[in-house]
Amino acid sequence: MGLMRHVVCAMSGGVDSSVAALILKRRGYNVTGVFMKNWDSLDESGVCSTQDCEDAHRVCQILDIPFHQVSYVKEYWHHVFSYLLKEYEQGRTPNPDILCNKHIKFNHFHKYAVNTLGADAMATGHYARTSQEDEDVFQQSYSPPPAALFRDRLEIRNHVKLCKGADVVKDQTFFLSQISQDALRQTVFPLAGLTKEFVKKMAAEAGFHHVLKKKESMGICFIGKRNFESFILEYFEPKPGNFVSIEDGTVLGTHKGWFTLTLGQRARIGGLRNAWFVVDKDVVTGDVLVAPTTNHPALFCDTFRTVRFHWIAVDPPPELVRTQMLDCHFRFIHQMPLIPCTVTLNADGSLWVSLAQSVRALTPGQFAVLYKGDECLGSGKIVQLGPSEYTLQRGGERFVANSQQQQQPTPEPAS
C-alpha cells in the first residue's frame, strides 16, 4: 500500500464506531481512536458518559491502537445546547443530532484530527457513503482555502456527494445533512456497504462483547434519554399557559410552558377522557392550540419555507439554478418514508417546498432533508408552514358561504 495512511476514528463506545475502527485496522491503516466528551454529566443525574469512554478505550486496547480523549463540552454548550434552548423558547423544535454533527464532529473534531493529530482522514461509524473511493480521500491533502474571493470552479464541480448507506433502514445521511464539503472530502465511512446485522456479527467475532450488550443510543445527542419536560424545566422557569381548542376556542386545561411541548404530541390534559393533540403554539400569549384526534386536519400541511438551504455540494443543483424548480424527495424525521416534492429557490437562498401529499406535524425548527435518488442534497431548517388542511377547509367553507350570500337577489337600486 506504499505510505501508511493515518486515519483518526471517532469512537463513541458503541458497536458501530468500534467496528469502523476494526475495519480500518484490517485494511492496513494506521488508526487512532478518539473519544469525544461533549456533555458534562457531573451536575446531571442518571447519565454516565464515563462508561462510554471506558468502553471505547477497551476496544482500542483489543485492537492495539492509540486512544485519545478530547473534550468539546464548551463547544457543545455554545453551538448546540444554547441554540437548542433559544429554539425551544421561540416555540420551535430543534434537531440536536444534526447540529452536533455539523458543529462538533465534522468541524471541531475534523480540524483536531487533521491539524492536531496529523491525520490523512477522519472516520465515523455512520451508515452512509460518499461518491469517492477511500484512496481518493487521501489525495486530498489539506490545503487552506485560497485567500481569493472566488473558489476554484473546478474544485466545486468535482464535489463529493453524500449518499445513502447500503443498510436502508439504518441509513444516517439524515443526521449528516448539514456537514461541510471540506469535512466530507476528508471522511471515510467504513460501514458504508454493511448492514447492522453484519456489523454486530463482526463485533461478536472480534470479541467486542462489552459493546454488544449496550442498548442503541437514543434521545438528545450526547445527553441521552430522559424525561424531556423535567429536563427542559431545569433550564427554563415554568411559564404556565392554557390549552385551547382550535375548533371553538374553549380553554381545556393548563400546561407548564409551550417549550415543553412539540407539534403533534399528545397533550396531557387532566380530566378529559379523549386524547387531544398539540397543533400550534403562541409564544406571545403562551396558549397552546390543541385538536381532538391524532389525525385532525389541523395537523396536516403540504407546503413550507426553509431558511437559506445548506447544499452538501456548496452550490444548489444546476437544474434548480436554471429553472428555479427541482423535483426531489423530502423527509424531516429520520427513517420516515421519503415524500416526493417540488422545491423553488428564493433569491435569498431559502426554499419553498411543496409536497406531493400532506404530512402530519411538520414542525418549525426541524430540518427538511432533501434527496435525489441515493444522494442526500443537504438540508435547511423549516421556519414557516403553509396553511393546514383545517385552515383550507374552513377557508373553503367561508368561501362557499360568501358565494351563497352573494347569490341572494339584491334589491334593485332606485333609479
N, C-alpha and C positions, 0 to 999 in steps of 0.2 A: 504493500500500500504506500510505499515511499514514506513520506513525512507522517509522523503520528499526529493525528488531529486531536486537539483538546476540546472536549465538549463538557459544558457545565450543565448538570441536570437539576432542575428544581425538584426537591424531594419533600413530600408532604407527610410521609409516614403512612401513606395509603398504598393499596395494591397497584394502582395504575402507574404512579411515578416510580415505584420500586421496580416494576417490570421494564419500564422505559430505560432505567439505568442498566439493568441486566442485559437488555438487547444491545445497547451502545457498547458495553464492555465486550460482549461476544463478537461484535463487529470489528473489534480491534482498536477502538478509540481509547484515548487517554481520558478517562471520565472522572469528574469531581462532583460529588453530591453536595447540594446546599439546601439547608432548611431555612425557610423564611419565617421569622416571628413577626406577625402583623397585628397582634392584639394582646394587650397586657391583661392577663386574666387574674393578676394578683388581687385586684379590687373587685373581682366579679365572683359570683358563686356558680359552682356547677360546670365549669368548663376547664378542661385540662389539656393545655397545649404542650405541656412538658412531656406527656406520654407520646404525643405525635413525634416530637423531636427525638426522643429515645428510640422510637420505632424506626425512624429514618436512619439514625446513627447505626442501629443494629444491621440494617440492610447493607449499608456501606461497609461495615465490618465483614459481613458474609462475602460481599463482592470484592473485598480488599481494595477499596478506592478511598481517596481522601474525603473527609467530611468537614464542611464548614457550616457555621450558623450565622445568619445575618438578621439584624432587627430593622424592621420598617414600621415600628409602632407609631412613630411621629408622622411618617408619610401617610400611613393608612388613615390615621385620625384626620389629618389635614385634607387629603384628596378624596377619601371615600366616606368616612363616617360623618364628618361635619357637613358634607354635601348631602348625605342621606337625611340628616336631621332637618336641614333647610328645606329639602323637598317635601318631607312629611308635613312641615309647618305650613307650606304653601298648598297643602291639600293633594299633593301628588304622591305617587308610589314609586320609589326609585328601584333600580336593579343593582345591588352592590356587587354581584359577581362579575358583571360586565365591566364595571368601573375598576374593580380590583385588578383584573387582567390588564386593562388599559394603563392604569397609573402605576401599579406596583410591579406585577410580574413582567410585563412587556415594556416597562420603562425603567424604573429604578433597578430592578433585578437584571434586566438585559444589559444595562450600562455597567453594572457591577461585574457581571460575568465576562464581558468583553474588555472593559477598561482596567478593572482591578485584578481579576484573575487571569487575564490574557487569553480568554477562550476564543476558539475559532468559531464557535456556535453555541447557542443555548438549546436545551431540550426540555420538554414538559411531557407529562403523562396524559395530555388531552387526546381525545379521539377526533382527529382532524388530519387533513392532508394539505400539502401545498403543491403548486404546479412545478416545483423544481426538485430535481434529484438531490439526495444528501450531498453528493460530491460537488454539485453546483453551489451549495451553501458555502463551501469552503473557498470557493473562488472569490467570494465577496469580501475580501479583506477590508476591514473597516476603514473608510476614509471620511474625514469630517466633511459635512456638506459644504459646497463651494460658497464663497462669500458673495458671489454674484447673485443678483435678484432672481435670475431665471435658472431653473434646474435644467440639466441636460435633457432635452426632449427624448433622446434615445433611451435614457435610463428609465424614464417613466413608461415609455411604450412597452418595454420588456418587464412590466411589473409582475411580481409574484402573486399568483392567485391563492386565495384560501378556499379549500374545497372540503366537502363532507368526508368524514372518515368512512371506512368500509362497514363498520357496525352502525347501521342507520338508526337504530334505537338509541344508542349511546352517543351518537354524533354530538360534538360540543362546539361546533363552529358558532352557534348562537352566542356563547359566552366570550368568543374571541372577536366578535364583530366590530369592536372599537379599536383594535390594536393597529399600530402604525406599520406602514410598508417597510420602514427601516428595520424594525424588530423582526417582522415576518421573514425578511430576506436572510436573517441570521438564525433562524429557528428550525430545528428538526423535531418532527413528531414521530417517535419510534413506534407508536401504536396505530399509525395511520391505516395499515391494512389488516388489523386484527379485530376479532370480536372480543367482547368482555369475557365470554366463557373461556376462550383460548388463553386470554391473559391470566385468568385465575388458575388455569391448568399449569401455565409456565411458572407462576408464583409458587404453587404447591411443589412442583418438581425441583425448584431452586431452594426449597427449604424456608421460604418466607411465611412460615405458618403463623407467626405473630401478627402479620398484617392481614392475612386472610380471615382471621377471626373478627376483624373490625367491621362495624356497620358502614354502609355508604355514608359519606358526609353530606348532610343536608342542612337547611337553614341558612342564615345570613353568612356570607363568605367570611371565614375565619372566626366567626363569633359562635357558630354552632346553633343548635336548635333549642329554643326556649320559649316561654310564654311571651308572645310579642307585646301584648298590652302592658304587662308589668315591666317588661324590658324598656319600652319606649317611655313609660312614665318615670323611669329613673332619670330621664334627661329633660322631660317637659313637666311643667306644672299642669295638673289636670285643668281642662277648660270645658266644663260641662256645657252641653247644648241639648237641643231637642231632636228626637227622631220625628220627622214629619212625613205624612203620607203624600206621595206625589200626586195621588188621584184627587184628594179633596182637601189637602192642607191640614188634616187633623193631626194634633200632637199625640203621638202614641207612647212616648217614653223619653228617657234621657240617656246620654252617653257621657263618657269622661273626657272626650276630646276627639275632634274629627281625625286627628293624626293617628289615632289607634285603629282606624277603620280603613278598609280599602274597597273599591268598587266591586260589586258582585258577591261580596261575602255576606253571610247570614248575619243579620243584626240581632244581637241578644237583647230582646225587649221583654222585660218581666210582665207576667200576667196575660200574655197573648198566646192563644192556642196555636195559631197558624204561623208559619215562617214568613218573615219579611226580609228583603234583601237591599243592601245599600246601592242606590243608583246615582247619587250625586252628593257633593259636599259644598257648602257655602262657608268659606273661611272668614267671611265678614260677620255674618250673623251667628256662625257656629252650628247652624242647622245641618242635619244630615238627612237627605231625602231618601225614603225607602219605598219599596213597592212590594205588593203581595206576590208570591210565587217566584220560583227561581228563574223562570223563563219569561218574565214580564217584558213587554216590548220596550220599556224604558231602558232596559239593559242592553239593547241591541243597536248597533250603529255600523255603517259601512264606509264612512269617509273620515279622514283625519289629516292633520298637518303635523310635520315634524319640525325640529329646529334645523339649522344647517346640517346637512347629512354628511356622515363620515364614510367616505368611499375607501375601501381597503386599497384600491388601485390609485389613490390620491385624487385622480380626476374622475368625473362622472362618466358612465359608458358613452362612447361616441354617438350611439343611436339616440340617447336621451338629449345630448347636446344639440344634435342635428334637428330632431323633430320635436323636442320638448316633452316627448312622451316615451314611456317604456313599459312593456308588458313583462311582468315577472311574478315571483311568489313572495308571500309575506308570512311572518309569524311574530308574535310578541311574547310568547311563552315558550320556553324550551320544550321540545317534544310535542307541541300542539301540531295538528296536521297543517301543512302549508296551504295557503289560500291564494288563488290567482288574483292578481291586482294590476292596476294601471297606475303608474306614477307620473306626476307632472313636476317639472323642475321650475322653481321660482327664481327670480332674479337674485335673491339673497342666498341661494344655495339650499334653501329649505325645500321640502317636498309636500305636495298634496297627494295623498294616496287614496285611491278609490278601489274598494274590494268587490270581488265578484259575488260575495254573499255577506250578509250582516254577521258580525261577530259579537259574542257575549262579553260584556265587561271589558271593553277596550279601555285602557287605563292611562291617563296622562302621567308622565314620569317614567313609564316603561319604555323600552327600546323597541322600535319597529325594525326588524331584521329582514333584509331582502335577499332573495336567492334567484339565480338564473341557472336552471339546470342544477348541476352539482356545486356550482360556485356560490360562495357567500359574498355578496357585493359590499356589505357593510351595514351600518345601522344609524338611526337617528332617534333622538328622544321624542316621544309623542307629546305635543303641547296643547293641541286643540282638537276637539272632536266635532264632527258634523252632527246634524240633528239625529236624535234617536228615532227608532220606528214609532215610538209612542208620540213624540212631538209631531212627526209627519202625519200620523193618523189623526191626531187632534186638529192639525192644520187643515187636513183634508175634510174633516167633519165641519170645521168652521166655514171652509170654502163652499161646501155644499149648502150649508145653512144660509150663507150670504147670497148665493145664487138663487136659492128658492125665494128669499126675501125680495130680491130684485125682480123676480118674475111676477110678483104680485102686481096686478094692474095699478098703476099710479094715477091719481085723478088728473084730468087734463087741466093745464093752467088756463085760467080765464084769459081770453084774448083781449 
